[in-house]
């Protein structure tokens, strides 16, 4: 229900989105 | 709007999974009373007093629930007795004694907004956090994932949680409690954020 299994491309995108 | 007198809006909040590393947290689902959730969503969308807050690492709309003119149907959310029950649930879930004072803020993330990696640590600040998700249903393509990290490195991911409406994560704030919210690409992502303070020895 809650855990999001992301593709490697989607994972790279969300990592870039939260980088500070 | 129905009047839900003396209803415990948090009665269903029970941890379904507790984790100790990289920091102490629990995950719960279906946390809010089923009668409250749609009423609250309607109010958050139509009447809530949102204010845009911009900092160096996030931009979102917020308001403090203690400042808000809540409709009668939602007054139970800030009822001291109900918050005391919620505090006891947090104490049981995380094993720490908490002071009675609780802060409550609503967050709204619109498309394009995100919250970068941070750990919530502030000197003299709150020590425990509970966030409850509310939305009309977000797909993975909409983003807005709650991300947990093993360190302050954004690539060092511990876990990624979908913002399933009614789900919650509670955690003990520490130097290790790194988390973030990925950019929202569609829909609207509401969150109720409760902040608690560890009870100090007198």
Backbone of each chain as ProteinMPNN parsed JSONL, in Angstrom:
{"seq_chain_A": "XXXXXXXXXXXXXXXXXXXX", "coords_chain_A": {"N_chain_A": [[0.802, -1.217, 0.0], [1.871, 1.297, 0.815], [4.681, 1.551, 0.455], [6.813, 2.652, -2.131], [7.795, 1.268, -5.016], [10.167, 2.274, -7.054], [11.251, 2.843, -10.417], [14.62, 2.78, -11.75], [15.086, 5.118, -13.146], [13.046, 6.798, -12.225], [13.776, 6.878, -9.591], [16.244, 8.218, -9.684], [15.284, 10.684, -10.451], [13.676, 11.574, -8.266], [15.605, 11.728, -6.295], [17.205, 13.802, -7.242], [15.353, 15.809, -6.976], [15.135, 16.316, -4.249], [17.545, 17.032, -3.338], [19.82, 19.085, -1.56]], "CA_chain_A": [[0.0, 0.0, 0.0], [2.554, 2.551, 1.096], [6.026, 1.615, -0.111], [6.797, 2.965, -3.557], [8.907, 0.666, -5.763], [10.404, 3.156, -8.193], [12.248, 2.442, -11.409], [15.89, 3.479, -11.53], [14.955, 6.478, -13.686], [12.213, 7.569, -11.296], [14.573, 7.057, -8.37], [17.213, 9.292, -9.943], [14.556, 11.952, -10.52], [13.272, 12.053, -6.936], [16.832, 12.099, -5.567], [17.573, 15.148, -7.694], [14.342, 16.768, -6.507], [15.228, 16.611, -2.814], [18.921, 17.369, -2.99], [20.021, 20.458, -1.111]], "C_chain_A": [[0.836, 1.269, 0.0], [3.933, 2.632, 0.461], [5.958, 1.788, -1.621], [8.001, 2.331, -4.245], [9.141, 1.457, -7.045], [11.418, 2.546, -9.148], [13.528, 3.228, -11.16], [15.814, 4.91, -12.055], [14.14, 7.359, -12.742], [12.977, 7.851, -10.006], [15.574, 8.2, -8.547], [16.515, 10.649, -9.941], [14.2, 12.458, -9.122], [14.49, 12.422, -6.092], [17.245, 13.514, -5.95], [16.611, 16.194, -7.141], [14.535, 17.174, -5.051], [16.638, 16.987, -2.384], [19.003, 18.827, -2.548], [21.487, 20.64, -0.786]], "O_chain_A": [[0.541, 2.211, -0.735], [4.317, 3.695, -0.028], [5.151, 1.153, -2.299], [9.122, 2.809, -4.075], [8.39, 1.317, -8.01], [12.326, 1.825, -8.734], [13.518, 4.227, -10.44], [16.412, 5.816, -11.473], [14.491, 8.511, -12.491], [12.842, 8.919, -9.409], [15.728, 9.044, -7.664], [17.08, 11.644, -9.487], [14.398, 13.635, -8.82], [14.416, 13.329, -5.264], [17.593, 14.324, -5.09], [17.005, 17.328, -6.87], [14.136, 18.271, -4.661], [16.892, 17.23, -1.204], [18.328, 19.692, -3.105], [21.901, 21.728, -0.384]]}, "seq_chain_B": "XXXXXXXXXXXXXXXXXXXXXXXXXXXXXXXXXXXXXXXXXXXXXXXXXXXXXXXXXXXXXXXXXXXXXXXXXXXXXXXXXXXXXXXXXXXXXXXXXXXXXXXXXXXXXXXXXXXXXXXXXXXXXXXXXXXXXXXXXXXXXXXXXXXXXXXXXXXXXXXXXXXXXXXXXXXXXXXXXXXXXXXXXXXXXXXXXXXXXXXXXX", "coords_chain_B": {"N_chain_B": [[-22.76, 20.598, 7.017], [-21.783, 17.886, 8.961], [-22.158, 17.525, 12.514], [-19.848, 16.285, 14.655], [-19.827, 15.316, 17.51], [-17.648, 15.206, 20.25], [-16.149, 13.199, 19.185], [-13.476, 10.918, 18.788], [-11.027, 11.726, 16.75], [-8.705, 10.447, 16.201], [-8.822, 7.805, 16.797], [-8.382, 5.525, 15.29], [-5.711, 5.426, 14.798], [-3.054, 3.447, 14.778], [0.124, 2.043, 15.086], [1.367, 0.098, 12.43], [3.697, -0.834, 11.714], [6.868, -0.769, 13.099], [10.033, 0.768, 13.29], [13.55, 0.874, 13.905], [15.972, 1.756, 12.869], [17.228, 3.74, 10.173], [16.561, 5.68, 12.012], [14.252, 6.095, 14.747], [11.015, 5.218, 13.914], [7.516, 4.967, 13.012], [4.987, 3.473, 10.957], [1.674, 4.064, 9.928], [-1.72, 3.36, 8.96], [-4.868, 4.531, 7.62], [-5.563, 6.529, 9.533], [-7.2, 8.638, 10.43], [-10.52, 9.284, 11.635], [-13.15, 7.885, 9.746], [-15.346, 9.451, 9.155], [-14.442, 11.987, 9.555], [-12.362, 12.516, 7.746], [-13.244, 13.138, 4.965], [-14.68, 15.504, 5.45], [-12.731, 17.153, 6.501], [-10.96, 17.306, 4.318], [-12.585, 18.675, 2.466], [-12.798, 21.152, 3.772], [-10.108, 21.965, 3.935], [-9.61, 22.368, 1.255], [-11.391, 24.386, 0.555], [-11.787, 26.472, 2.504], [-9.705, 26.862, 4.339], [-7.144, 28.806, 6.003], [-4.705, 29.406, 4.243], [-1.22, 30.184, 4.004], [1.546, 31.209, 2.129], [4.74, 29.861, 2.582], [8.12, 30.377, 2.268], [11.338, 29.082, 2.186], [14.897, 28.446, 2.298], [14.982, 25.831, 1.53], [12.517, 24.735, 1.144], [9.212, 25.239, -0.187], [5.982, 25.955, 0.512], [2.455, 25.877, 1.313], [1.046, 26.854, 4.42], [-0.604, 26.676, 7.625], [-1.321, 27.405, 11.05], [-3.107, 25.248, 13.025], [-4.117, 25.997, 15.444], [-4.614, 28.631, 15.201], [-6.683, 28.763, 13.496], [-10.091, 29.185, 12.421], [-11.897, 26.783, 13.042], [-14.465, 24.724, 11.633], [-17.383, 23.485, 13.412], [-17.563, 20.696, 13.066], [-14.966, 19.879, 12.875], [-13.713, 20.526, 15.174], [-12.965, 18.655, 17.021], [-10.448, 17.824, 16.295], [-8.589, 19.477, 17.48], [-9.222, 19.3, 20.08], [-8.396, 19.285, 23.478], [-8.556, 16.915, 25.045], [-8.641, 14.924, 23.094], [-6.223, 15.339, 21.825], [-4.555, 14.678, 23.913], [-5.019, 11.959, 24.05], [-3.95, 11.242, 21.595], [-1.291, 11.926, 22.057], [-0.613, 9.992, 23.959], [-0.733, 7.724, 22.375], [1.441, 8.216, 20.708], [3.476, 8.12, 22.619], [3.347, 5.429, 23.377], [3.959, 4.22, 20.962], [6.546, 5.06, 20.341], [7.948, 4.911, 22.665], [8.718, 6.937, 24.413], [8.374, 9.413, 26.978], [6.145, 12.12, 26.764], [5.611, 15.661, 26.806], [2.664, 17.621, 27.671], [2.198, 19.712, 25.833], [1.379, 20.321, 22.481], [1.995, 20.97, 19.091], [0.286, 21.954, 16.132], [0.185, 21.923, 12.726], [-0.973, 22.587, 9.462], [-0.034, 21.516, 6.243], [0.272, 22.322, 2.8], [1.037, 21.096, -0.293], [1.587, 22.125, -3.513], [1.548, 21.458, -7.1], [4.853, 21.367, -8.368], [6.107, 22.098, -6.055], [8.327, 21.148, -3.363], [10.03, 19.459, -0.623], [13.159, 19.691, 0.535], [15.898, 17.524, 1.565], [16.226, 17.139, 5.05], [16.514, 17.246, 8.662], [14.912, 18.04, 10.767], [15.985, 18.817, 13.189], [16.329, 21.108, 15.793], [17.759, 23.318, 18.066], [16.501, 23.087, 21.275], [14.045, 22.627, 20.228], [11.111, 20.86, 19.003], [10.709, 17.325, 19.683], [9.57, 15.049, 18.706], [7.65, 13.871, 15.956], [4.626, 13.744, 14.103], [3.144, 12.953, 11.088], [0.324, 13.184, 9.092], [-1.152, 12.092, 6.168], [-3.238, 13.595, 3.678], [-5.309, 13.506, 0.928], [-6.86, 13.537, -2.364], [-6.284, 11.254, -3.614], [-3.418, 10.211, -4.985], [-1.378, 9.457, -7.737], [1.582, 7.499, -8.507], [2.888, 8.912, -10.48], [2.297, 11.475, -9.795], [4.035, 12.156, -7.8], [5.395, 13.589, -4.774], [6.388, 11.962, -2.765], [7.165, 10.624, 0.458], [10.29, 10.6, 1.691], [12.815, 8.704, 3.255], [16.019, 8.68, 4.779], [19.312, 7.204, 5.09], [21.382, 8.769, 5.836], [22.762, 12.126, 5.592], [22.981, 12.29, 2.921], [21.413, 12.575, -0.106], [21.277, 10.496, -1.888], [21.433, 8.282, -0.396], [19.236, 6.381, 0.276], [16.798, 5.233, 2.513], [14.094, 4.491, 2.481], [11.082, 4.827, 0.583], [7.999, 6.333, 0.718], [4.631, 6.19, -0.306], [2.28, 8.903, -0.531], [-0.227, 8.014, 0.743], [-3.596, 8.668, 1.289], [-4.671, 9.3, 4.564], [-2.711, 7.766, 5.678], [0.173, 7.608, 7.88], [3.255, 8.787, 9.307], [5.199, 8.504, 12.138], [7.819, 9.856, 14.107], [10.906, 9.916, 15.987], [12.71, 12.795, 16.493], [16.018, 13.395, 15.542], [19.622, 13.754, 15.102], [19.878, 11.975, 13.046], [17.48, 11.77, 11.694], [16.807, 12.082, 8.868], [14.863, 13.249, 6.206], [12.576, 13.844, 3.461], [10.461, 15.414, 0.98], [9.5, 14.505, -2.15], [9.233, 16.276, -5.292], [6.012, 17.559, -6.081], [3.967, 16.649, -8.746], [1.415, 16.567, -9.676], [-2.03, 17.02, -8.688], [-2.997, 17.713, -5.251], [-1.323, 17.873, -2.203], [-1.998, 17.373, 1.01], [-1.01, 17.718, 4.427], [-1.218, 16.902, 7.831], [0.587, 18.071, 10.497], [1.978, 17.188, 13.45], [3.616, 18.215, 16.345], [5.681, 17.239, 18.994], [6.981, 17.299, 22.368], [9.628, 16.053, 24.258], [9.187, 14.893, 27.566], [10.552, 16.67, 30.197], [12.8, 15.963, 32.904], [11.84, 16.957, 36.1]], "CA_chain_B": [[-21.606, 19.902, 7.568], [-22.248, 17.16, 10.139], [-21.501, 17.805, 13.786], [-19.353, 15.014, 15.172], [-19.561, 15.762, 18.865], [-16.803, 14.397, 21.135], [-15.592, 12.078, 18.446], [-12.018, 10.846, 18.804], [-10.652, 11.62, 15.334], [-7.458, 9.69, 16.068], [-9.028, 6.494, 17.429], [-7.911, 4.419, 14.447], [-4.269, 5.514, 14.57], [-2.269, 2.413, 15.441], [1.271, 1.669, 14.255], [1.336, -1.235, 11.842], [5.087, -1.226, 11.513], [7.787, 0.081, 13.851], [11.397, 0.611, 12.787], [14.489, 1.544, 14.809], [17.122, 2.309, 12.153], [18.298, 4.619, 10.668], [16.06, 6.408, 13.177], [13.037, 5.451, 15.232], [9.776, 5.71, 13.313], [6.485, 3.971, 12.753], [4.068, 3.751, 9.856], [0.292, 3.7, 10.234], [-2.65, 3.602, 7.865], [-6.269, 4.796, 7.994], [-5.374, 7.11, 10.868], [-8.274, 9.54, 10.843], [-11.877, 8.77, 11.608], [-13.658, 7.875, 8.372], [-16.303, 10.547, 8.978], [-13.706, 13.25, 9.621], [-11.434, 12.741, 6.632], [-13.807, 13.902, 3.838], [-15.05, 16.851, 5.911], [-11.477, 17.896, 6.619], [-10.472, 17.59, 2.964], [-13.426, 19.743, 1.901], [-12.455, 22.422, 4.416], [-8.749, 22.335, 3.525], [-9.646, 22.82, -0.136], [-12.284, 25.524, 0.306], [-11.874, 27.559, 3.481], [-8.578, 26.956, 5.271], [-6.402, 30.069, 5.843], [-3.345, 29.069, 3.816], [-0.233, 31.232, 3.763], [2.737, 30.658, 1.483], [5.991, 29.977, 3.333], [9.261, 30.05, 1.418], [12.641, 29.086, 2.849], [15.95, 28.071, 1.365], [14.931, 24.432, 1.093], [11.174, 24.302, 0.777], [8.185, 26.24, -0.445], [4.68, 25.305, 0.617], [1.438, 26.639, 2.031], [0.92, 26.357, 5.786], [-1.25, 27.483, 8.659], [-1.345, 26.764, 12.363], [-4.495, 24.88, 13.31], [-4.578, 26.679, 16.655], [-5.038, 29.973, 14.804], [-7.749, 28.66, 12.501], [-11.491, 29.147, 12.848], [-12.336, 25.47, 12.565], [-15.903, 24.457, 11.726], [-17.689, 22.605, 14.555], [-17.331, 19.282, 12.758], [-13.535, 19.571, 12.946], [-13.164, 21.002, 16.447], [-12.386, 17.524, 17.759], [-9.036, 17.66, 15.926], [-7.747, 20.253, 18.4], [-9.756, 19.124, 21.432], [-7.284, 18.876, 24.354], [-8.675, 15.508, 25.448], [-8.293, 14.079, 21.951], [-4.779, 15.465, 21.617], [-3.904, 13.908, 24.982], [-5.066, 10.555, 23.617], [-2.978, 11.099, 20.508], [0.046, 11.948, 22.677], [-0.367, 8.68, 24.576], [-0.435, 6.785, 21.286], [2.827, 8.475, 20.309], [4.348, 7.612, 23.688], [3.37, 3.967, 23.291], [4.568, 3.788, 19.706], [7.973, 5.377, 20.262], [8.586, 4.562, 23.926], [9.23, 8.111, 25.11], [7.381, 10.236, 27.669], [5.998, 13.399, 26.07], [4.944, 16.737, 27.535], [1.304, 17.856, 27.152], [2.145, 20.71, 24.755], [1.435, 19.776, 21.12], [1.781, 21.949, 18.033], [-0.412, 21.368, 14.984], [0.257, 22.758, 11.539], [-1.366, 21.946, 8.208], [0.802, 21.839, 5.093], [-0.289, 22.029, 1.474], [2.021, 21.108, -1.369], [0.999, 22.24, -4.847], [2.488, 20.995, -8.126], [6.079, 22.146, -8.483], [6.725, 22.308, -4.747], [8.981, 19.989, -2.744], [10.746, 19.75, 0.621], [14.463, 19.051, 0.393], [16.34, 16.693, 2.684], [16.486, 17.843, 6.308], [16.307, 16.29, 9.766], [14.001, 18.645, 11.761], [16.662, 19.132, 14.452], [16.515, 22.504, 16.178], [18.103, 23.385, 19.487], [15.349, 23.448, 22.088], [12.823, 22.445, 19.451], [10.319, 19.667, 19.232], [11.51, 16.099, 19.73], [8.863, 13.966, 18.029], [6.791, 14.398, 14.905], [3.648, 12.861, 13.46], [2.574, 13.562, 9.888], [-0.795, 12.418, 8.538], [-1.397, 12.496, 4.787], [-4.618, 13.764, 3.22], [-5.408, 13.909, -0.473], [-7.965, 12.911, -3.103], [-5.74, 10.114, -4.341], [-2.284, 10.613, -5.813], [-0.671, 8.379, -8.424], [3.036, 7.621, -8.406], [3.327, 9.964, -11.405], [2.08, 12.774, -9.151], [5.148, 12.439, -6.892], [5.038, 13.885, -3.388], [6.769, 10.827, -1.914], [7.881, 10.873, 1.716], [11.54, 9.857, 1.55], [13.614, 8.567, 4.47], [17.411, 8.484, 4.374], [20.249, 6.625, 6.058], [22.369, 9.793, 6.19], [22.372, 13.398, 4.985], [23.21, 12.154, 1.483], [20.121, 12.316, -0.752], [21.32, 9.224, -2.622], [21.496, 7.203, 0.596], [17.811, 6.24, 0.591], [16.339, 4.123, 3.353], [12.748, 4.041, 2.136], [10.232, 5.825, -0.075], [6.603, 6.031, 1.048], [3.587, 6.907, -1.039], [1.429, 9.734, 0.337], [-1.571, 7.44, 0.747], [-4.438, 9.471, 2.171], [-4.975, 8.641, 5.829], [-1.528, 7.111, 6.238], [0.961, 8.496, 8.735], [4.543, 8.356, 9.825], [5.596, 9.181, 13.362], [9.24, 9.575, 14.318], [11.678, 10.662, 16.98], [13.644, 13.696, 15.817], [17.402, 13.206, 15.971], [20.52, 14.13, 14.004], [19.786, 10.977, 11.975], [16.121, 11.642, 11.137], [16.778, 12.771, 7.578], [13.711, 12.919, 5.375], [12.293, 14.842, 2.431], [9.272, 15.144, 0.168], [9.844, 14.744, -3.549], [8.412, 17.295, -5.944], [4.659, 17.176, -6.482], [3.773, 16.925, -10.175], [-0.011, 16.654, -9.962], [-2.871, 16.917, -7.503], [-2.66, 18.532, -4.087], [-0.885, 16.995, -1.105], [-2.182, 17.975, 2.331], [-0.437, 16.976, 5.547], [-1.342, 17.412, 9.198], [1.886, 17.876, 11.144], [1.888, 17.328, 14.903], [4.945, 18.256, 16.947], [5.648, 16.878, 20.413], [8.197, 17.632, 23.109], [9.936, 15.064, 25.289], [8.972, 15.364, 28.934], [11.823, 16.907, 30.894], [12.823, 15.633, 34.329], [11.71, 18.178, 36.92]], "C_chain_B": [[-22.026, 19.168, 8.846], [-21.486, 17.573, 11.391], [-21.13, 16.476, 14.422], [-18.888, 15.264, 16.602], [-18.746, 14.734, 19.645], [-16.282, 13.136, 20.466], [-14.078, 12.092, 18.611], [-11.545, 10.67, 17.364], [-9.447, 10.724, 15.111], [-7.593, 8.25, 16.56], [-8.414, 5.363, 16.609], [-6.4, 4.414, 14.262], [-3.536, 4.477, 15.417], [-1.092, 2.059, 14.539], [1.104, 0.258, 13.708], [2.74, -1.731, 11.565], [5.963, -0.248, 12.275], [9.214, -0.262, 13.456], [12.336, 1.385, 13.71], [15.678, 2.179, 14.09], [16.714, 2.658, 10.716], [17.865, 5.571, 11.782], [14.734, 5.771, 13.558], [11.806, 6.073, 14.565], [8.763, 4.585, 13.241], [5.624, 4.44, 11.59], [2.681, 3.291, 10.279], [-0.574, 4.01, 9.019], [-4.04, 3.871, 8.419], [-6.328, 5.464, 9.37], [-6.54, 7.961, 11.34], [-9.618, 8.835, 10.783], [-12.459, 8.924, 10.203], [-14.66, 8.992, 8.11], [-15.6, 11.898, 8.925], [-12.967, 13.541, 8.319], [-12.06, 13.512, 5.467], [-14.205, 15.321, 4.224], [-13.803, 17.726, 5.989], [-10.919, 18.25, 5.24], [-11.27, 18.716, 2.317], [-13.006, 21.102, 2.457], [-11.055, 22.894, 4.004], [-8.743, 22.898, 2.106], [-10.388, 24.146, -0.295], [-12.058, 26.714, 1.23], [-10.644, 27.76, 4.361], [-7.718, 28.187, 4.963], [-4.939, 29.855, 5.451], [-2.481, 30.311, 3.638], [1.007, 30.586, 3.165], [3.966, 30.918, 2.345], [7.117, 29.516, 2.421], [10.532, 30.123, 2.251], [13.671, 28.65, 1.822], [15.854, 26.622, 0.918], [13.523, 23.901, 0.903], [10.284, 25.504, 0.531], [6.861, 25.506, -0.368], [3.718, 26.25, 1.326], [1.237, 26.006, 3.405], [-0.097, 27.201, 6.548], [-1.258, 26.681, 9.948], [-2.805, 26.493, 12.729], [-5.027, 25.568, 14.555], [-5.007, 28.107, 16.357], [-6.304, 29.939, 13.963], [-9.129, 28.648, 13.157], [-12.095, 27.859, 12.301], [-13.854, 25.353, 12.628], [-16.172, 23.466, 12.858], [-17.367, 21.137, 14.297], [-15.87, 18.888, 12.91], [-12.907, 19.988, 14.272], [-12.506, 19.881, 17.241], [-10.906, 17.343, 17.441], [-8.11, 18.377, 16.896], [-8.262, 20.185, 19.832], [-8.634, 18.622, 22.355], [-7.354, 17.412, 24.79], [-8.257, 14.574, 24.315], [-6.794, 14.147, 21.664], [-4.005, 14.714, 22.698], [-3.914, 12.418, 24.639], [-4.044, 10.296, 22.522], [-1.553, 11.067, 21.072], [0.364, 10.596, 23.312], [-0.078, 7.618, 23.511], [1.009, 6.963, 20.805], [3.799, 7.93, 21.349], [4.477, 6.094, 23.599], [4.129, 3.502, 22.053], [6.078, 3.982, 19.706], [8.701, 5.196, 21.588], [9.162, 5.718, 24.706], [8.085, 8.841, 25.808], [7.355, 11.623, 27.035], [5.24, 14.4, 26.931], [3.573, 17.008, 26.914], [1.249, 18.791, 25.947], [2.323, 20.056, 23.382], [1.186, 20.911, 20.137], [1.17, 21.252, 16.824], [-0.392, 22.346, 13.826], [-0.234, 21.942, 10.353], [-0.44, 22.432, 7.103], [0.042, 21.517, 3.816], [0.816, 22.165, 0.441], [1.263, 21.144, -2.686], [2.008, 21.748, -5.885], [3.668, 21.956, -8.29], [6.8, 22.332, -7.164], [7.303, 21.009, -4.205], [9.568, 20.424, -1.415], [12.059, 18.983, 0.554], [14.847, 18.307, 1.674], [16.695, 17.567, 3.894], [16.207, 16.855, 7.433], [15.414, 16.814, 10.886], [14.676, 19.012, 13.079], [16.765, 20.645, 14.645], [16.814, 22.519, 17.664], [16.895, 23.868, 20.283], [14.021, 23.243, 21.392], [12.099, 21.166, 19.806], [11.178, 18.413, 19.096], [10.865, 14.937, 18.989], [7.86, 14.57, 17.045], [5.831, 13.31, 14.437], [3.105, 13.59, 12.246], [1.509, 12.626, 9.331], [-1.113, 12.972, 7.153], [-2.89, 12.609, 4.494], [-4.588, 14.204, 1.766], [-6.55, 13.148, -1.126], [-7.513, 11.682, -3.873], [-4.659, 10.587, -5.283], [-1.667, 9.369, -6.441], [0.829, 8.557, -8.227], [3.564, 8.717, -9.336], [3.153, 11.355, -10.807], [3.217, 13.138, -8.199], [4.671, 12.701, -5.477], [5.357, 12.744, -2.445], [7.445, 11.315, -0.632], [9.117, 9.983, 1.692], [12.3, 9.863, 2.87], [15.023, 8.158, 4.058], [18.241, 7.878, 5.499], [21.266, 7.644, 6.555], [21.897, 11.11, 5.578], [22.651, 13.435, 3.486], [21.893, 11.751, 0.811], [20.11, 11.015, -1.553], [21.27, 8.022, -1.687], [20.086, 6.935, 1.136], [17.555, 5.014, 1.458], [15.01, 3.576, 2.841], [11.99, 5.185, 1.462], [8.783, 5.416, 0.135], [5.667, 6.849, 0.174], [2.767, 7.756, -0.065], [-0.021, 9.247, 0.327], [-2.44, 8.202, 1.75], [-4.838, 8.674, 3.41], [-3.79, 7.928, 6.443], [-0.705, 8.126, 7.02], [2.328, 7.9, 8.989], [4.818, 9.195, 11.064], [7.053, 8.868, 13.62], [9.816, 10.431, 15.435], [12.707, 11.495, 16.23], [15.035, 13.514, 16.415], [18.31, 13.7, 14.853], [20.4, 13.184, 12.808], [18.446, 10.969, 11.254], [15.966, 12.413, 9.826], [15.609, 12.289, 6.73], [13.472, 14.067, 4.402], [10.966, 14.486, 1.784], [9.62, 15.488, -1.272], [8.829, 15.694, -4.186], [7.037, 16.738, -6.315], [4.46, 17.579, -7.942], [2.301, 17.035, -10.551], [-0.808, 16.503, -8.681], [-2.45, 17.896, -6.422], [-2.393, 17.599, -2.92], [-1.01, 17.755, 0.211], [-1.537, 17.084, 3.389], [-0.792, 17.679, 6.85], [-0.05, 17.065, 9.922], [1.751, 18.189, 12.631], [3.301, 17.275, 15.471], [4.82, 18.08, 18.454], [6.999, 17.198, 21.04], [8.418, 16.585, 24.194], [9.74, 15.683, 26.668], [10.331, 15.507, 29.611], [11.703, 16.471, 32.337], [12.759, 16.921, 35.129], [12.848, 18.256, 37.917]], "O_chain_B": [[-22.586, 19.801, 9.741], [-20.309, 17.928, 11.326], [-21.994, 15.643, 14.695], [-17.693, 15.406, 16.861], [-19.096, 13.555, 19.699], [-16.01, 12.133, 21.126], [-13.46, 13.156, 18.579], [-11.651, 9.575, 16.813], [-9.184, 10.288, 13.99], [-6.592, 7.552, 16.722], [-7.976, 4.357, 17.167], [-5.858, 3.501, 13.639], [-3.419, 4.627, 16.633], [-1.283, 1.802, 13.351], [0.744, -0.663, 14.44], [2.948, -2.896, 11.227], [5.823, 0.965, 12.12], [9.564, -1.433, 13.306], [11.963, 2.433, 14.238], [16.331, 3.059, 14.652], [15.926, 1.931, 10.111], [18.706, 6.2, 12.424], [14.161, 5.002, 12.787], [11.584, 7.282, 14.639], [9.1, 3.411, 13.389], [5.544, 5.63, 11.285], [2.534, 2.247, 10.914], [-0.206, 4.816, 8.165], [-4.354, 3.489, 9.546], [-7.053, 5.016, 10.258], [-6.834, 7.997, 12.535], [-9.826, 7.917, 9.99], [-12.284, 9.956, 9.556], [-14.81, 9.436, 6.972], [-16.105, 12.843, 8.32], [-12.949, 14.678, 7.847], [-11.451, 14.478, 5.007], [-14.081, 16.242, 3.416], [-13.822, 18.892, 5.593], [-10.458, 19.371, 5.025], [-10.697, 19.608, 1.692], [-12.875, 22.076, 1.716], [-10.845, 24.081, 3.755], [-7.963, 23.798, 1.792], [-10.057, 24.941, -1.174], [-12.132, 27.858, 0.782], [-10.567, 28.763, 5.071], [-7.576, 28.571, 3.802], [-4.039, 30.101, 6.254], [-2.952, 31.352, 3.182], [1.464, 29.544, 3.635], [4.206, 32.043, 2.783], [7.08, 28.414, 1.873], [10.773, 31.113, 2.941], [13.368, 28.501, 0.639], [16.578, 26.217, 0.008], [13.346, 22.739, 0.538], [10.561, 26.619, 0.973], [6.639, 24.541, -1.099], [4.117, 27.282, 1.865], [1.254, 24.784, 3.545], [-0.407, 28.321, 6.143], [-1.209, 25.451, 9.939], [-3.631, 27.406, 12.738], [-6.239, 25.715, 14.717], [-5.691, 28.73, 17.169], [-6.93, 30.975, 13.742], [-9.307, 28.173, 14.278], [-12.719, 27.848, 11.24], [-14.468, 25.834, 13.58], [-15.288, 22.692, 13.225], [-16.948, 20.419, 15.205], [-15.557, 17.707, 13.057], [-11.703, 19.821, 14.47], [-11.599, 20.124, 18.038], [-10.177, 16.761, 18.245], [-6.979, 17.943, 17.115], [-7.795, 20.923, 20.699], [-7.985, 17.625, 22.036], [-6.325, 16.745, 24.893], [-7.602, 13.558, 24.548], [-6.174, 13.146, 21.306], [-2.928, 14.178, 22.436], [-2.946, 11.704, 24.902], [-3.361, 9.272, 22.517], [-0.716, 10.283, 20.623], [1.492, 10.113, 23.211], [0.733, 6.719, 23.731], [1.707, 5.986, 20.531], [4.826, 7.345, 21.001], [5.57, 5.542, 23.728], [4.853, 2.507, 22.095], [6.811, 3.171, 19.14], [9.925, 5.311, 21.645], [10.011, 5.515, 25.574], [6.965, 8.886, 25.298], [8.4, 12.227, 26.797], [4.343, 14.032, 27.689], [3.341, 16.661, 25.756], [0.344, 18.673, 25.121], [3.292, 19.333, 23.15], [0.275, 21.717, 20.327], [1.496, 20.102, 16.527], [-0.893, 23.465, 13.937], [0.053, 20.749, 10.249], [-0.104, 23.614, 7.036], [-0.733, 20.562, 3.762], [1.447, 23.214, 0.319], [0.404, 20.301, -2.944], [3.196, 21.634, -5.583], [3.504, 23.174, -8.344], [7.979, 22.686, -7.147], [6.839, 19.918, -4.537], [9.604, 21.615, -1.107], [12.059, 17.753, 0.519], [14.204, 18.447, 2.715], [17.37, 18.588, 3.769], [15.72, 15.752, 7.188], [15.18, 16.102, 11.863], [14.004, 19.475, 14.0], [17.232, 21.364, 13.761], [16.177, 21.801, 18.435], [16.335, 24.927, 19.998], [12.979, 23.644, 21.91], [12.43, 20.484, 20.776], [12.24, 18.439, 18.473], [11.531, 13.95, 18.678], [7.302, 15.642, 17.282], [6.173, 12.129, 14.384], [2.651, 14.729, 12.36], [1.752, 11.437, 9.124], [-1.319, 14.174, 6.987], [-3.698, 11.825, 4.993], [-3.911, 15.171, 1.419], [-7.133, 12.24, -0.533], [-8.261, 11.134, -4.683], [-4.934, 11.281, -6.262], [-1.46, 8.357, -5.771], [1.292, 9.627, -7.832], [4.559, 9.373, -9.027], [3.788, 12.308, -11.257], [3.355, 14.303, -7.825], [3.682, 12.125, -5.025], [4.679, 12.567, -1.433], [8.196, 12.29, -0.641], [9.006, 8.757, 1.675], [12.416, 10.899, 3.523], [15.206, 7.391, 3.113], [17.925, 8.015, 6.681], [21.933, 7.424, 7.566], [20.766, 11.205, 5.101], [22.566, 14.49, 2.86], [21.326, 10.704, 1.127], [19.04, 10.49, -1.862], [21.088, 6.887, -2.128], [19.785, 7.224, 2.294], [18.029, 3.915, 1.173], [14.812, 2.363, 2.772], [12.233, 6.359, 1.743], [8.379, 4.307, -0.218], [5.882, 8.039, -0.054], [2.579, 7.373, 1.09], [-0.929, 9.986, -0.053], [-2.068, 8.36, 2.912], [-5.282, 7.529, 3.316], [-3.845, 7.523, 7.604], [-0.858, 9.336, 6.853], [2.534, 6.69, 8.9], [4.69, 10.419, 11.051], [7.494, 7.743, 13.384], [9.302, 11.496, 15.776], [13.481, 10.969, 15.431], [15.204, 13.482, 17.634], [17.829, 14.033, 13.77], [20.773, 13.541, 11.691], [18.284, 10.227, 10.285], [15.104, 13.282, 9.699], [15.395, 11.089, 6.559], [14.09, 15.127, 4.509], [10.416, 13.407, 2.005], [9.989, 16.621, -1.578], [7.723, 15.883, -3.68], [6.912, 15.611, -6.794], [4.749, 18.713, -8.325], [1.971, 17.539, -11.625], [-0.326, 15.931, -7.704], [-1.643, 18.795, -6.659], [-3.144, 16.653, -2.68], [-0.229, 18.664, 0.493], [-1.52, 15.86, 3.264], [-0.681, 18.9, 6.958], [0.36, 15.904, 9.956], [1.447, 19.319, 13.015], [4.087, 16.395, 15.119], [3.969, 18.69, 19.101], [8.01, 17.347, 20.354], [7.505, 16.269, 24.956], [10.081, 16.843, 26.901], [11.148, 14.587, 29.599], [10.635, 16.588, 32.937], [13.516, 17.859, 34.881], [12.921, 19.205, 38.698]]}, "name": "protein", "num_of_chains": 2, "seq": "XXXXXXXXXXXXXXXXXXXXXXXXXXXXXXXXXXXXXXXXXXXXXXXXXXXXXXXXXXXXXXXXXXXXXXXXXXXXXXXXXXXXXXXXXXXXXXXXXXXXXXXXXXXXXXXXXXXXXXXXXXXXXXXXXXXXXXXXXXXXXXXXXXXXXXXXXXXXXXXXXXXXXXXXXXXXXXXXXXXXXXXXXXXXXXXXXXXXXXXXXXXXXXXXXXXXXXXXXXXXXX"}
